[in-house]
């Protein structure tokens, strides 16, 4: 049964490292939550390592720049690993061809321009119109604030008929930007699959992003890892598949399901909701603190 806790410090001594989600746990897309920042700083002071693990579809340098702009202090984390890192490796290795139709906003430009050193001599990736493409890379809608997956139906049907594979750089379905809910790349990839297309995923809950984090953190096989996140189908499912404990932040995407007090989820509502979603994280908390 999932144990509801009041603070990360109650269980911190049981873990060597955190795989902590960003959006919905550490910040709301515009500003960080001070108590979440303090919780990560305290964990590191105890000797633990913190990997900020995000499904952002950009290389980690761009994620770090965003965190700096928000005012997240560098002493709250050791490493940032993004879905963009893992997906970018696959793209430059040729997973969906070399002529790519890119679906995504301008802010994801770095996915193509920041070439990892190990692929500096690889054949170039060229972005082309759909009619010339060998494959698709989706990092999000072109217009995050107005578009839905349905807006892509005609183009996706054409891509499916041509047998174009899709690389999804962010498996998240939706995120909340302040008070506004927006669709992510995962929603578009899921819609493409529903139309008969083939999509590949590299962020949570899929193994590549966890493998990259363990490798870069140089964690021993017996390291005690806790995944922290608000996404039941990404953070929590991914932790279960990796065989690591999870702390479910109920005050994120699913906050409305657990009663009027975001800081204190209703235990009965939580148990019923988790049962419906067939997940059983070891711990739950209203907000990371």
C-alpha positions as CSV (number, residue, x, y, z in Angstrom):
1,X,0.0,0.0,0.0
2,X,1.3,3.5,-0.9
3,X,2.5,5.4,2.2
4,X,1.6,9.1,2.3
5,X,4.5,11.2,3.7
6,X,4.8,14.8,4.6
7,X,8.4,15.5,3.5
8,X,11.2,13.9,1.6
9,X,13.4,14.0,4.7
10,X,11.2,11.3,6.3
11,X,12.6,8.7,3.8
12,X,15.8,10.4,2.5
13,X,18.2,8.2,4.5
14,X,17.0,5.1,2.7
15,X,18.2,6.3,-0.7
16,X,21.5,7.1,-2.4
17,X,20.1,8.9,-5.5
18,X,17.0,10.6,-6.8
19,X,15.7,10.6,-10.3
20,X,13.5,13.7,-9.9
21,X,11.0,15.0,-12.5
22,X,11.0,18.8,-13.2
23,X,7.6,20.0,-14.5
24,X,5.0,19.5,-11.8
25,X,7.5,18.6,-9.1
26,X,10.3,21.2,-9.0
27,X,8.5,24.0,-11.0
28,X,5.2,24.8,-12.7
29,X,6.7,25.8,-16.1
30,X,7.3,29.4,-15.0
31,X,8.8,29.4,-11.5
32,X,10.3,26.9,-9.0
33,X,8.6,25.9,-5.8
34,X,10.9,26.9,-3.0
35,X,10.1,24.0,-0.7
36,X,10.9,21.5,-3.5
37,X,14.2,23.2,-4.1
38,X,15.0,23.1,-0.4
39,X,14.2,19.4,-0.3
40,X,16.7,18.6,-3.1
41,X,19.3,20.8,-1.5
42,X,18.9,18.9,1.8
43,X,19.1,15.5,0.1
44,X,22.4,16.5,-1.4
45,X,23.7,17.8,1.9
46,X,23.0,14.3,3.3
47,X,25.4,12.9,0.7
48,X,22.8,11.9,-1.9
49,X,23.0,12.5,-5.7
50,X,20.2,14.3,-7.5
51,X,19.5,13.6,-11.2
52,X,16.9,15.9,-12.7
53,X,15.2,13.6,-15.2
54,X,12.9,15.3,-17.6
55,X,11.0,14.5,-20.7
56,X,11.9,17.9,-22.2
57,X,12.7,17.3,-25.9
58,X,15.9,19.4,-25.8
59,X,19.5,18.6,-25.0
60,X,20.2,19.1,-21.3
61,X,22.2,22.3,-21.9
62,X,19.0,24.1,-22.9
63,X,17.1,22.6,-19.9
64,X,19.9,23.9,-17.6
65,X,19.7,27.4,-19.1
66,X,15.9,27.3,-18.5
67,X,16.4,26.3,-14.9
68,X,19.0,29.1,-14.4
69,X,16.5,31.7,-15.8
70,X,13.8,30.4,-13.4
71,X,16.2,30.8,-10.5
72,X,16.7,27.1,-9.6
73,X,20.1,27.1,-7.8
74,X,22.8,24.8,-9.1
75,X,23.3,23.2,-5.6
76,X,19.9,21.6,-5.9
77,X,21.1,19.0,-8.4
78,X,24.1,17.1,-9.7
79,X,23.0,16.2,-13.2
80,X,20.3,16.9,-15.8
81,X,19.2,14.1,-18.2
82,X,16.6,14.9,-20.8
83,X,14.5,12.9,-23.1
84,X,16.0,15.1,-25.8
85,X,19.5,13.7,-24.9
86,X,18.4,10.1,-25.4
87,X,16.3,10.8,-28.5
88,X,19.0,12.9,-30.1
89,X,21.5,10.0,-29.8
90,X,19.0,7.8,-31.7
91,X,18.3,10.4,-34.3
92,X,22.0,11.0,-35.2
93,X,22.4,7.2,-35.3
94,X,19.9,7.1,-38.1
95,X,16.9,5.6,-36.2
96,X,14.3,7.3,-38.5
97,X,16.5,8.2,-41.5
98,X,18.5,11.3,-42.4
99,X,15.8,13.4,-44.1
100,X,13.5,14.5,-41.3
101,X,10.1,16.3,-41.1
102,X,10.3,18.0,-37.7
103,X,7.1,18.8,-35.8
104,X,7.8,21.2,-32.9
105,X,8.2,24.8,-31.8
106,X,11.2,27.0,-32.5
107,X,12.5,26.6,-28.9
108,X,13.4,23.0,-29.8
109,X,15.9,24.1,-32.4
110,X,18.8,22.8,-30.3
111,X,17.7,19.3,-30.8
112,X,19.1,19.5,-34.3
113,X,21.9,22.1,-33.9
114,X,23.6,20.9,-30.8
115,X,25.4,17.8,-32.2
116,X,26.9,15.4,-29.7
117,X,30.7,15.0,-30.1
118,X,30.3,11.3,-30.8
119,X,28.2,12.1,-33.9
120,X,30.3,15.0,-35.2
121,X,31.4,12.9,-38.2
122,X,28.1,11.2,-38.8
123,X,26.2,11.9,-42.0
124,X,24.1,15.1,-41.5
125,X,20.5,15.2,-40.5
126,X,18.5,17.4,-42.9
127,X,15.1,18.9,-42.1
128,X,12.8,18.7,-45.1
129,X,9.0,19.0,-45.9
130,X,6.8,16.0,-45.2
131,X,6.7,15.2,-48.9
132,X,10.5,14.6,-48.9
133,X,10.9,13.0,-45.5
134,X,12.3,9.6,-44.6
135,X,11.1,9.9,-41.1
136,X,9.5,12.2,-38.5
137,X,10.8,13.8,-35.3
138,X,8.2,15.2,-33.0
139,X,9.2,17.4,-30.1
140,X,5.8,19.0,-29.6
141,X,3.1,20.8,-31.5
142,X,4.1,23.7,-33.8
143,X,1.9,25.9,-31.6
144,X,1.7,24.5,-28.1
145,X,-1.0,26.9,-26.9
146,X,-3.6,26.3,-29.6
147,X,-3.1,23.0,-31.4
148,X,-4.4,19.5,-30.5
149,X,-3.4,16.1,-32.0
150,X,-6.5,16.2,-34.2
151,X,-5.1,19.1,-36.1
152,X,-2.5,16.7,-37.5
153,X,-4.8,14.0,-38.8
154,X,-4.5,14.7,-42.5
155,X,-0.7,15.0,-42.4
156,X,-0.4,11.9,-40.2
157,X,-2.6,9.8,-42.5
158,X,-0.3,10.8,-45.4
159,X,2.8,9.9,-43.3
160,X,1.3,6.6,-42.4
161,X,0.6,5.7,-46.0
162,X,4.2,6.5,-46.8
163,X,5.3,4.2,-43.9
164,X,7.3,7.0,-42.2
165,X,8.6,6.1,-38.7
166,X,8.3,8.7,-36.0
167,X,10.8,9.5,-33.2
168,X,9.1,11.0,-30.2
169,X,11.5,13.3,-28.3
170,X,9.1,13.8,-25.3
171,X,6.7,10.9,-24.3
172,X,4.7,13.2,-22.0
173,X,1.0,13.6,-23.1
174,X,0.2,16.9,-21.4
175,X,1.8,19.4,-19.0
176,X,0.5,22.4,-17.1
177,X,2.1,25.7,-18.0
178,X,1.0,27.7,-15.0
179,X,-2.8,27.3,-15.2
180,X,-2.8,26.3,-18.9
181,X,-2.7,22.6,-20.0
182,X,-0.9,22.0,-23.2
183,X,-0.3,18.9,-25.4
184,X,3.2,17.4,-25.6
185,X,4.9,15.3,-28.3
186,X,3.7,12.1,-26.6
187,X,0.1,13.0,-27.4
188,X,1.0,13.4,-31.1
189,X,2.9,10.2,-31.2
190,X,0.1,8.3,-29.5
191,X,-2.3,9.8,-32.1
192,X,0.0,8.7,-34.9
193,X,0.0,5.2,-33.6
194,X,-3.8,5.2,-33.3
195,X,-3.9,5.9,-37.0
196,X,-1.6,3.0,-37.7
197,X,1.8,4.7,-37.7
198,X,5.0,3.5,-36.0
199,X,6.5,5.6,-33.2
200,X,9.7,5.2,-31.1
201,X,10.1,6.7,-27.6
202,X,13.2,7.6,-25.6
203,X,12.1,9.4,-22.5
204,X,10.3,8.2,-19.4
205,X,8.9,5.5,-19.0
206,X,11.2,3.9,-21.6
207,X,14.6,2.4,-20.7
208,X,17.1,4.6,-22.6
209,X,16.8,7.7,-20.4
210,X,17.3,5.6,-17.2
211,X,20.3,3.8,-18.7
212,X,21.8,7.2,-19.6
213,X,21.3,8.6,-16.1
214,X,22.9,5.5,-14.4
215,X,25.8,5.7,-16.8
216,X,26.5,9.4,-16.3
217,X,26.0,9.2,-12.5
218,X,28.3,6.2,-12.3
219,X,25.9,4.5,-9.9
220,X,26.8,1.0,-8.5
221,X,24.5,-1.9,-9.2
222,X,23.2,-1.9,-5.7
223,X,22.5,1.9,-5.5
224,X,19.2,2.7,-3.8
225,X,17.3,5.0,-6.2
226,X,14.1,6.8,-5.6
227,X,12.1,8.2,-8.6
228,X,10.1,11.3,-7.9
229,X,7.4,12.4,-10.2
230,X,3.8,13.4,-10.9
231,X,3.2,11.5,-14.1
232,X,1.6,8.2,-13.4
233,X,2.2,6.9,-17.0
234,X,5.8,8.2,-17.2
235,X,7.5,8.8,-13.8
236,X,5.7,6.1,-11.8
237,X,5.3,3.5,-14.5
238,X,8.9,4.0,-15.5
239,X,10.1,3.5,-12.0
240,X,8.1,0.3,-11.7
241,X,9.6,-1.0,-14.9
242,X,13.1,-0.2,-13.7
243,X,12.5,-1.9,-10.4
244,X,13.1,1.2,-8.3
245,X,10.9,2.9,-5.6
246,X,8.8,5.8,-6.5
247,X,7.5,8.9,-4.7
248,X,4.3,10.1,-6.4
249,X,3.7,13.8,-6.3
250,X,-0.1,14.0,-6.2
251,X,-0.2,17.8,-6.4
252,X,0.9,17.8,-10.1
253,X,-1.0,16.7,-13.2
254,X,-3.6,14.7,-11.2
255,X,-4.1,17.2,-8.3
256,X,-7.9,17.5,-8.8
257,X,-8.3,13.8,-8.1
258,X,-7.2,13.8,-4.5
259,X,-9.4,16.3,-2.7
260,X,-9.4,20.1,-2.2
261,X,-6.1,20.3,-0.2
262,X,-3.3,19.9,-2.7
263,X,-0.8,19.6,0.1
264,X,-2.7,16.7,1.8
265,X,-4.1,14.1,-0.6
266,X,-7.1,12.1,0.5
267,X,-5.9,8.6,1.3
268,X,-9.1,6.9,0.1
269,X,-9.2,8.8,-3.2
270,X,-5.5,8.2,-3.7
271,X,-5.9,4.4,-3.2
272,X,-8.9,4.2,-5.6
273,X,-7.1,6.3,-8.2
274,X,-3.9,4.3,-8.1
275,X,-5.9,1.1,-8.4
276,X,-7.7,2.3,-11.5
277,X,-4.3,3.2,-13.0
278,X,-2.8,-0.1,-11.9
279,X,0.2,1.5,-10.2
280,X,1.4,1.2,-6.6
281,X,4.2,3.7,-5.9
282,X,5.9,3.1,-2.5
283,X,5.2,6.7,-1.4
284,X,3.1,9.7,-2.2
285,X,3.3,13.3,-1.2
286,X,1.2,16.4,-1.9
287,X,4.0,18.6,-3.1
288,X,7.7,17.9,-3.0
289,X,9.1,19.4,0.1
